Amino acid sequence: MAFNGKNVLITGASMGIGEAIVRKVAAEGANLALFARSVDKLQGITADLQGKNPRSKVLYKAIDLQSYEAVEKAVSETVKELGDIDILINNVWTYPALRQIMDYTNCRQAGLALGAPAAFPDLKVSDIVTMNSTNINGLMFVTYAVLNSSMMKRKDGTILNVTSVTGLEVPPFPGEAVYHSNKAAQEAFTNALRNELSGTNIRVLALRPGVVATNFHSLRVGHDKGMYDGFMEGYTPLEADEIAGAAIYMLHQPLNISVKALDVVPSAQRSLNVFDRSWSERNK
C-alpha cells in the first residue's frame, strides 16, 4: 500500500472530491487529518474510516480556514497527534448561494445553463471577502503552517492543490469574476511555490477538475434542477471518485517524477465553454 504509514492532511474533507480522496488514501493505509467546517460530517466519515481501517489513525478538525490562528492551532495539534505531515492535499473552496437569477442569454448562446451568485458590482462585499479569504488565504494559511511545522525541516513532502480548469480560462457566463480569480490565484501560487521550494524534495502539484457531479454545480445554479439538467445535457459529468483516482495517480509517482499539473475533464468538455452535447447519444 503506497500510503502505508504516511501522514496525510486533507482540507475540504467532508464531502465531494475531498471525501472521495480521503477514502482512497485511507484504503491504502494512510494516517489522516481531516479539515472541514461540518462537525457532523467529519464525525461520520472519521467513524466510518476507523471502522474500515483500524490500523490507521484518523483525526478531524472542524475549522474555518479564514482564521490563521485557528489553522496554526489545528495543524500544530495534528503534528503532535500524528507526527510530521508527509502529504498536504488542499481541496479548499467556498461559493455563495445563488441569490438572483441573472440574464443567461450569453450562457445559452454558448450552450450553457450555468448560473453564479451575481455579477461583481452586485455582490455583497461580505461574499467577496469570504470567497477570497477561504479560497486564497485559507489555502495559503494551511500550506504555510504545514511547511513550517513539518516539511521544511525535513525538506521533504508533497503538496497537491485541487484547483480547477476555471483558473485557466475566463468563464463565458456572468457572475464568476471572484471565483475565477480565486482559482487563477491558486494556479499562480502553486507555480510560484514550486519554484521557491527548489533545493528541497518538496513537490507541488495542481489537479484541475472539469465538470464533476458534486454539490458545487448544484449550488452554482441555486439548486435549480432545470438549470442543472440543462447544463449537463448531452454528456455525463465525472464522479468525485474519478477525480480522486487522478489524485492518487499523481501521488503514486516516485520522488523523481512530478505530475506538475493534470486536467481531468469529461471527454465531452472540449474547453471551459465548449461541450460536445451529442456525446451521450453517440456513445450509447
N, C-alpha and C positions, 0 to 999 in steps of 0.2 A: 504494500500500500504506500503510494508515493508521499502521502502527507502524514504517515505514521509518526506520532510524537511531535509534530510541528505545531507551533502555537500560531493560530490564525485569528486576526481581528477583522470583523466584517461590520460595516455600517449599513444602515437601511436593511437590517437583517430579518425584519419581522414579516415581510410579505414579498410577493412578486419575484423579481430576479434575485434579490438579496437572499430571500428564504431558499430559493432553488439552489443557489451556490452553497449556502450553508449545509444543506442536506447532502450534496455531492461531496463536499470536503469532509464532512463528518463520517461518511461511509468509507472514506479512505484513512481513517484513524487519527485525524487531527484533533488537537485540543482547541476549543473555540471560545472566543469572546464575542458576544452578540450585542451590538449597539443599535438602538432604535428608540422611538418615543413611546410606543404602546407597551405598557407593562403586561397587560393580559396576553397579548400575542407572544411576547418574549417568554413569558412563563410557560405557555402552552408548548412552544417549539422546544424550549430547553428541557422540559419534562419528557417530551417525545424522544428527543435525541439521547437523553441519558438512559432511557429505557432500551433503545435500539443499539446504543454504543456504550455499554457500561464501562469500558476501559478508557474512554476518552473523558477529559474534563470539559465541562460546558458551563460557562457563566454568562450572565447578561447584565447589561447596564441600561436602564431606562434613562435617556439623556436627550437634552436639547443641544444640538451641536452648535447653536449660535453663541453659546457661552464658552469662552476658552477656559475659564476656571473650572467649569463642570467637565469639560473634555479632559483637561490635565488631571483632574482628580480621578476620573474613570479609568484613564489609561494607566495612571500610577497604581491604582488598586488592581488592575488587570495584571500588570507585570509582577506585582507582589504575589498574586494568587497562581498565575500560570508560569511565570518566567518571561524572559525576553520574547518579544513578538517577532516571529520569522516572516510572516506574510500579512500585509495590510491590504484589504480589499475595500476601497472607497466606493460605496454604492449610494451615496447621499443624493437626495433630491427632494424638492418640495415644489408644489404648483398650486396656486389658489383656485378655489372652486369657481366655475363659470357663474357670473352674476348677471350677465346680459347677453342677449342674442345679437350678434353683430351682422353686418352686411356680408353675406357669404358669396356674393357674385363672383369674386376672384377665385374663391375656393372651388366653386362648381365648374368654372371655366377650366380650371386645372384638373378637374376630375376628383376633387376633394370635397369632403363634407366636414372637415375637422374644425373645431372651434378653439377658443382661447379665452382667458378671463376678460380682457378688454384691450382696446388699443392703448398704447403707452400713455397718452395725455389723460386718459380716463381712468387709469389705475389709481387705487388708493396708494398713498405713499407707504403705508404700512405693508402692503403687498410687495412693493419694490424692495423694501428693507428686508422683509422675511425671505424672499427668494435669494437676494444677494447674500444675506447673512448665512443662510443654510447651504446653498449650492456652491458658493465660493469660499466664504470664511470657514464654514463647517468642514469642508474637505481639507482646507489648508491647516486648520487647527488640529485635526486628528493626525494628519501627516506630520506636522511639526512635533507633536507630543510623542508619537511613536518613534520618529527618527531620533529625538533627543533622549528618550528613555531606553531605547533598545538597539536600534540599527546602527547608529553612528559609532558607538563604542566598539561594536564588532565589525563595522564596515561591511555588513552583510545583510541581505534581506531582499524581499520583493514587494513592490507596491503596484497594485493593479487598480487603476481608476476606471470605473464604469462611466463612460461619458455618453456620447450619442452622435449619430450621423448628423443630427441637428446642429452640432457645433461646427460643421464643415461647410454647410450651405445655408443660405438665407431662406427661411420658410416662405412659401408662396402665398400664405394666408395671413390675415391680420392678427395682431394681439400676441405675437411671440417675441417681441423685442427683448424683454428681460430674460426669459428662459433661454432663448437662442444665445444671447450674450453670455449667460452663465455657462452654457456648455462650451462655447468658444473659449472662455476663460479657463475652464478645466483642461481643455486641449493645450492651451498655451502654457499653463502651469506644468502639465505633465512633461512637455518637451523641454522646458527650461530647467526643471528639476533634474531630469535625466542628465543634462549637461553638467549641472552643478555638482552632481554626485560622482563625477569622474574621479578615479583614484580610490574608489570603493567597489565592492561586489554587489552593490545595491542596484537592482534592476527596477526600472519604472516603465510601466506598460499602460496602454489605453485600449479598452474594449468598447466598441461603438455599436450598440444595438440599433436596429431599424425598428420597424413596427412589430410590437410584441403584444400578445393578448394578456395584458395586465390591467389593473385598476387605473393606471395612468391615463390611457387614452379615453376611458370612460369619464374620468374626471375632467379631461380637457373639453368634452362636449356637454358638461353639466349633467352627465348620466342620461342623456337623451338617446334612447335606444335607436330611434330612426336615424339620427345623425351618425351614431356609431356604426350601425349596419351599412349605411351609405359609404362611409369611409373604407370599410372592409370589403365592399362589393367586388366580386370577381376574383378574389385571391384569399388565401388563408394566412393570417399573421403567424409569426413564430410563437412558440411557447416559451415561458420563462426557463423551463428545463433545458431547452436547446441553447439558450444564451449561457446558461450555467455550464453546459458541456463545452462551449467555446472557452469559457474562463478556465476550466480545468485543463484544457489543451494548452493554453498559454502558460499556465503554472507548472505543467508537467515537463516543460522543456529543460534540458540540462543547463547548468550555470553559464556555459559559453554561448548559449543561444537566447536571444531576446526577441520575442514576437512583439515588437515595439508598439504596433497598433493593429487592430483587427476589426474590420467592419463585418457585422453579421446581420444580414437582412433577408427578408423573403425574396426569392428569386424574381418575383413579380415587381418588387420595388427597385426600379431601374436607377432612380436617383431620389432625392428627397421629395421631389414634386412630380415624378413620372411613375405611374403604376400601370402595369400590364393587366388590365381588368378582364382580359379574356383568358387569363392563366388557368383558373379553375376549370372552365369549360373545356379548354384544350387538353388538360391533363387529368381528365376523369379516369 
